[in-house]
């Protein structure tokens, strides 16, 4: 009986949309008339079904969408349908500014859309109403729809069956986080609707949290934007998925092209000459046959799907505009610091899970770190390694750099140590913890340095000396570790080295640091640039880099979630990004290892075995010192 009732309600909603609601479409390209019956598409039918289920039974929903997919209209229509048929329904609709909720005569506002659908209802279905500014009451069944702007107190103190947060990613991050938490007590059904801005915004964090149901409304589900759908799986190769579109529009030209069968674009262009195509066809008929190469930022499609409409949008929009409004691409949506295509290629080609997880344990005896040793799969497994060990240690024929970003250890941000193999040009390790105080972190890093070793005996250490970095640096020097980066005067031609230990962060120095790191990652995909490349297999740190943006206030750059908190506790933290970028800065201070075979000997020679025995004796002496 319950399932029958559910199906009846679902059918009633579909009938309501398709036979009673109208929608307003001002663009000529979609219709000759601007007033259209609300004939929903299959993807919208699916979204409406999920909306009604959440409204009636409780549950949160996030609508992830391309622009012009009718998301706002179907949410408002679902609310209005419930308002019409279900007594005592209570709804709240919000947008980032009050003028986007209600403004007399403005078709871009939420209430204009509601009143439009209400005015165009059949007379027999139109109830007696009380309509005022941001308030819509159904007198006959006591249902209500109210409106507010999104502010920190939205919905506080009231109770609602469902709340819609429209264009939620455009709300200031601090306010969005507070709204998200506040309305949890106000309603059992939160509906978040927006095009993307960045992964760091509360909307983006919620989207990838795994804690909310996602409904996606992408451009390729739009019935006329996907017309002529094709793909380019390889360079100079095209696969047409909608051949009938081209056969109708270009008679006889596509008779020998089969749907879903690849063909060479160069051969097709030659065939146009023999088929006596119209002159206008030569200019109009065009495919992008670049193999969907990410390096071609203008035309790159994250899903590989293309159409004549999509190609036209690629030409008229900036990469950021395309990412935000078409591709639902959270990487390229913000005013990002790092090239989003480079990050995407890095993740696709080099991103991987670490091959080792564990801890480096140690003892401190009279300000000396001793007995640093690797313990696989032990403790909190805070050390991740992306290169295999040679025995119980990393490859000792390579040189290493360790870059550190230091936090206070209160859990608000992470202390991070990134490990870079200079010979491989690759990040090979990462240690991370939000609860380690600067003094203890310094001891851990020195122990990590002693265990890691390398051809120079010890890794080159570089760290940010701002804030807690001062405490960290003091402890490092107390422990006798002095193979440490000393800041240079970058604005002078001589770049003379100063006396300041560590790297000092300022607006200018941080910008230079990130630009150099971005260039190094980009060099990974350029020919003959291996010596300058930076390979990063750490997906988590690359995701953090995706969210690095230039702040609109002009106050610098950092994670997008901190953009309105500059000067606060979170400002300036990038944790893994900072640590990785510092490794890139220091690589020119720590050259690749060039082992002298006369000094170290080949593996298996008497000289090599003598050196290994000497290192083993030194480790035994350390053990004796502890015991």
N, C-alpha and C positions, 0 to 999 in steps of 0.2 A: 504493500500500500504506500509506504514512504517513497519507494523508487518511482511508483506511478505518479505520485504527487510532484516529485522532482521533475520528471519528464514533462508533465503538464505545464509546470511553471516555466521550464526552459522553452517549450514551444510557444507559450504566451509572450515571452520576451522577444523571440524572433519575429512573431507576428506583429508585435508592437512596433519594432524597428522598421520592418519591411512594408507595413501597410498604413502606419499612423504617423511616424516621425518624418520630418523633412530636414534637410541640411542645406547650409549656405556655402557655395563654392565660388569665390570671386574670380578665380583664374579662368581665362578663356580657353586655355589649352586642354582643360578637362571637360568642358561642356559649353555649348552655345548659350545655354541658360544658366543663371547663377543659382536658381532655386531647384533643388533636386530631391526626389524621394530618397529616403535613407536606405538604399539597397546595399546591405553590408557585404563585404568580401569574406571568403572562407576564413582568413586569418583573424578578421574582426569578430566573426561568429564564435571562434574559439576563445577569444579574449572576453567577449560578453558572457559566455558560459562561466568562465572562471571568476569574473567580476560578481555575477549574481550569486554564485556559490559562496564566495567570501563574504558578501554583504549579508546573506541570510544565515550562514553557519559560523561566521567568524573566521579570521585568518588574514594575514597581511599579504599584499601583492605589490610587486614592483614591475612597472611597465617600461621596458627598455626599447627605444624606438628610433627610427629615422624620422626626419621631418615630414609632415604632410601625410601621415598614416592614419589620421582621424582618431588618435588616442583620446584626446580631450573630449571630443564629441561622443565617443562611445561610453566613456565614464559618466559624463553628464546625462546621457541618454539612459544608462542603467539606473542612475539615481532617480531620474524623472519617472521611469517606468515603475519603480518601486513606490515612488511618491504617489503615483496615480492609483495603483492597485492594492497596496498593502497598508492597512491602517496604522497610524501612530509611528510611521517611519521617521527617523531623525537623522539628517545628513548635514555635514559641514564641508564646504568647498573653500580651498585657500589657494592663493597665488602669491608670488614674491612681493608684489606691490599692490596697494589698495586699488589703484586705478585699473589693474588687470582683473580685479574681481568684479567691480561695478563702476561704470561710468556711462552716463546717459548717452545713448546713440552710438556707442563704440562697439563695433562687431568683434573686436579682438578680446573683449572681456568675457568672463565665464558666465555672468548673469545675462548678457545679451544672447548668448547661445541657448541658455535655458529658456528664456522668454520667447526666443524665436521658435523653438520646438513646441512650446506651449501654445503660441498663437496659431500655429499651423495644424493643430490637432483637429480631427473631425468634431463637429459640434456635439455629437452624441457622447463623445469621450471627454469633453472639456468640463472639468469640475468648477464649482464656485471657488474663487481664490481670493487671497489677501496678498497683494504684491506690493512691496515697498523696497526701499534701498537695502540690498543684501539680505532680503527676507522673502521667502516664498512659502505661503501656507495654503494647504489644501483644506478648505473649510469642511468639506464633506467627510473626510476621514482623519482629520487632525494630523496629517503628515506635514513635515516642514523641511526646507532646505535653506540653510543660512550660509553666509559668506564672510570671510575674514582675510586680511593680509597675513602672510607668514611672519610672525614675530615670536619672541621667546615665550610669550604667554598664550599663544594660540590654543584654543580649546580648553584651557585650564579652568577647572571648576565645573565644567559641564559634562554631560554624558551623551554620546552620539552612537548611532548604529554603525556608521562608517564615516571616515574623513578622507577627503581627496587632497593631496598636496601636489599641485600642478607645477611643472617645471622646477622641481625641487632642487636640481643640481645648480640652479641659478641663485639660490639663497646663500648668504654668507655662511661659510663652514661652521663657525661657532654657533650661530643661530640655528642652523639646520640640525646640528647635533642635539641642541636643547629641545627643539621642536619634536624631533624624532622620539626623544625620551619622554617628553611631557604628554604627548597624545597617546602613549601606550596605556596610561591609566584612564584616558577619556573614552577610548573606543576599542572594541575587539577587532576592528577591521581598518587597518591603515593602508591607503592606496597611494603609492609614490609613482609619479609619472614625470618623465623628463628625457630629453636628449642628453648625452654625456658631456661632462666637463673634464673630469680627471678621476683616476682611481683613488686619489687621496681625499676627495670630498666625501662627506658622509653618505651621499647617494651612491658614489662609486664603491665605497667600503661596504655598504649594505648589498650592493649588486654582486660582489664577489665573496660575500661572507658565508654563503651556503645556508643562511638562516631564514631566508624568505623565498617565497615562490616567485619565479620570474616568468613574465610573458613578454615575448619579443615580437615587435612589429617592424620588420626590416623592409627596405625599399623594394627588394625583389619579390615581396608578396603583394606589391601594388599591381593591379591587373594591367595597367597600361604602361607603367614604367619598365616592366620586365619584357615588354614586347620586343622581339628580335634578340632574345637572350642568346649569347654565345660566350665562349671561353677561349683562352689561348694557353694551352698546356705547355707548349714549347715555343722557342723562337721561330718565327715565320710559320707558325701552325695555328689553325683555327678549327674549332669544333662548334657548329651551330646547333643549338638546342631547340630553336623555334623556327624551323625552315619555312613554315607556311607564311609567316610574316613577310619574309623576303620574296617568296614566290608571288604573293599578292601585289606587293609594291613594285617589284622589278620583274615583270613577265619575261619568261624564257631564259633569263640570265642564270637562274639557280636550278634549272631542270636537272642538271647532272650532279648537283651537290646533294648528298644524303644527310639527313639529320643524325647527329651524334657520331658522325664519321669524320675523323680529322682530314684536313687537306692543307696544302701549302699555299699561303697567301700570295707569294710571288707568282706561282703558276696561275692562280685565279685572276690576278691583275692582267697577265698576258692574254688570258682567254677572253677578257672583255673586248679586246681589239677585234677578235674574230667573230664575236657575237654581235658586233655593230650596236653596242649599247648607246643609249642617248647621251649627248654631251653632259647634260645635267646629272646623269647617273655617275659619270666619272668623278664629278666634284662632290656629290652627296654620299656615295657609297664608300664607306671606309670602315676598316676593322683595325683594332689595335693588336698587332701580332708580335708583342715583345716577350711572350712567355710569362706574362705577369711578373716581370722583374721588379723587385722592390726598389731597385736603384732608380727606376723611372717613377719618381714621386708623383708626377702630374697624373698619371693614369693608373697607378697601382691600385688594385682592388684586393682588400684583405681576404675576401672569400673566393676570389677568382671569377666571380660572376660579372658579366658585362652586358650592356645593351646600348642601342643608339642613344637612348635618353641618358644613361650613365656616362657615356663618353662625352656627351655635350656638357654635362655638369662638371666633369673633370676639367674641361677647358675653361669654364667660366668661373670656377671657384678656386680659392687658395687651398693648399693642403689641409690647413686647420679647419676651414669652413667645411670641406668635404668630410673630414673625420668626424666633426661634430654633428652635422645635419644629415649626412647620408650613410656613412659607413658604420655608425655606432662604435667608433674606434676610440676607446678610452686612452690609448697611448698618444694619439696625435691630437686629442681634443683640447688640451690646455695650451697655454703659451709656454711650451716646453723648452727646457734648456738643451736637452739631448735630442739628437736626430731620431725621431720615432721609428723610421725605417731601419736605421742602423741597429736599434735595440731589438726590433722584431727579427731581423736577420741573425743577430747574435744569439737570441733565444732559440730560434729554429735550428741553427747550425751547430752551436756549441753548448747550449744549455743542457745540463745533465745533473743527475743525482750524484752526491759525493761517493767515492769508493771506500772511504774510511770515516768512522765517527768514533770519538772517544775523548780522553782527557790527557793532558800533560801534567803529571804529578811532580812535586818537588819538595825540598826542605830548605828553610832559611836558617843558616848558622852564622851568627855574627856578621850580618849584612852581606852574606854571600849565598847565592842560590846554588845548591848542590843537588845531585841525584835527580836531575830532570829526566824523566822517562815517560815513554808512551804507554798508555793503558787503553787498549781498544775496547769499545762498547762498555765503558765504565762511567760511573758518576752520571752527570747530566748530559754527557756527550756534547759538550759545547764546541769542541774543535772538529771541523769538517775538512776533509782533504779530498782534492780532486785528482791527485796523481798517486800511483802506487808507491809504497815504501820499498826501499832497498834494504831488506832485513828489518831492523827495528827503527830505522831512521830514513828521512828523505834522501834523495840522490845527493851525495856529498861532492859531486863534480860540478854542481851548478851554484850560481850565486843567488841570494834571496834578499828581498826587501820585506819588511813588516811595517804597514801603515796603520796608525791607531787614531780612532775618534773616541774621546773619553767623556763619560757621563758621570753623574754624582752617585749612581748606584741606588737611586730611590725607586726605580721601576718606571719612571716617566720616559726614559729613552735608554738606548743600548750603548754599552761600551763595546767597541768592535776592534778587532785586529785582523786586517787582511794580509794575506801572505802572497807575494808575487815572485814567480820564478823568472829571473832576468834572462836566462838562456832560452827559455821557451816563449818568453813574452806573454805569460799566461798567469792569471790568478789561480793559485793551487790550494789555498786554504783560507778558512775564516773561523775566528773564535768570537763568540757573541754572548753577552749576558747583560740584562738590565739591572741586576741586583748586586754587582760587584763594585765596591768603593774604589776610588782612584788609587789609593795606596796599594790595596790588594791586587788591583788590575795591573799595576806596574810590576809587582812581583811575578804575576802570572805571565806577563809579556816577556820579561827577562828570562824566565824559565823556558818559555817557548823559543826564544832566540837561541838559548844554549842547546836545546834539544835539536833545533832545526839545523844549526851549523851551516855548512856549505863550503865552497872552495876558499872563501876568505876567512873561514873559521867561525864567523858569526854573521847573521843577517844585518843589513843596514836598517836602522830604526828611524822612522819619521812619525811625528805625532802633532796634533793640533795643540798648541800651548795656551789657548784661551781658556778662561774659567778653570774647570777642574783639571785641565791639562797642566797647569802650574804645579799642582800637588803631585800629579803623575810623574812629571819630569824630574821634580826634586827627588822622588823616591828612586827613580831609575838611576840617577847619578849616585845616590847613596849606596846602591847595590853594585857600584863599580862598573856599570855599563856605559861606555863613552863612544861607541860606534854609532853616533847619533847625528841626524841632520841638523845643520845650523843655517838659519835663515839668511837669504841673500837680499840685497837691495835691487829688486827687479826693475825699478824705474831708471836705473843708471846703466849705461852701456857696459861698464866693466862687470856688472852683477857681482860686486865684491861681497864676499862672505862676511857676515857680521859675527858678533859674539852671542847672539840670542840662540838658545837651544830650542829646537822645534820650529814648527811652521805657525805663523801668526795669521789668523783669519780676519780679513776686513772685506768691505764690499768689493773693492777692486781685486784683491788677491784671490778671493773666492771665485769671482767671475773668471779670472785668468786660469785658475785651477780647473774649473769645470770645462772651459773651452778646450784646454789641452787634453783633458781626459776624453771628451767627445771626439776630438780629432784622432786620438790614438785608437779608439774603438772603430772609427770609420776607416782608418788605415788598414785594419784587419781584412777588409774586403776590396783593397786596391792592390793592383799588381806592383811588384818590386817595392813594397812598403813593409816587408816583414819585420825589419829592424825597428820600426816605429809603432808596430801594432800592439794592441792590448786585447788579448783573448780573455773573455770572462764567462765561465761556465755556470756561475752562481745565479740561478734564475731569480732567487729572492732579492738579491741586490740589484739586478736589472729591472725588476718590477718597481723597486724603490726609485731607480733612476727615471723610469717612465713618468713618475709623479713629480719630478723636479721642475718647477715653473719659475718664470719671472713674475714678481709680484706687481700687481697693477698700481700699487702705491708708489712704485719706483724705489722701494727701500731695499731692493736686492733680489735674491733668489733663494729657493728652498722648497721643501715639500708643500704641495698646494694646500694641505689641511692647515698649515700655519700662516697662510697668506694674510689673515686679518689679525694675527697675534704677534706681529713683529715687536720685539722688545720684551715679550713674555717668556715664560719658561720654555716653550717649545721652539721659539724662534732660532733659526740657524742650524737646526739639527737635521742631518741627512744620514747620520750613523754610517751605514755601509757604503753609501756613495762617497762620503768624505774619505773614509779609510781607503777605498779603491783608488780615488783620485790622487791621494797622497803617495801611493805606490808609484803611480805614473810620474809624479813630480820628481820622485827620488831616483828613478831608474837611471838618470844620467849621472848620478853621483856614485852609483854602484854598477860598474860595467859587467858585461858578460864574463863568466869565468873562462880564462884561457890557461888551461893547466899545462904546466911545464913538465913534460914526460921525463926529463932528466932528473927533476926534483921528486916527482911523485911515483914515477914508474908505471908500467902497464899492469893491468889486472893480472894477477898470477905470478908476477916476477918477485924476486927476493926482496927488492926495495919496497914493493907494494905491500908484501906481507909484513915486513918490518914496521912500516908505518901503521898498519892496522893493529899490530901487537902493541905498539907504543900507545895508541889511543885506548886500547883495552886496559892497559896498565893504569892509565890516568883515571879511567872510570872506577877501577878497583880501589885506587887511593881515595877517591871521593866517598866510596862506600865505607871505607875504614874510618874516614873522618866523621861520618855520621854515627856509626856504631860505637 
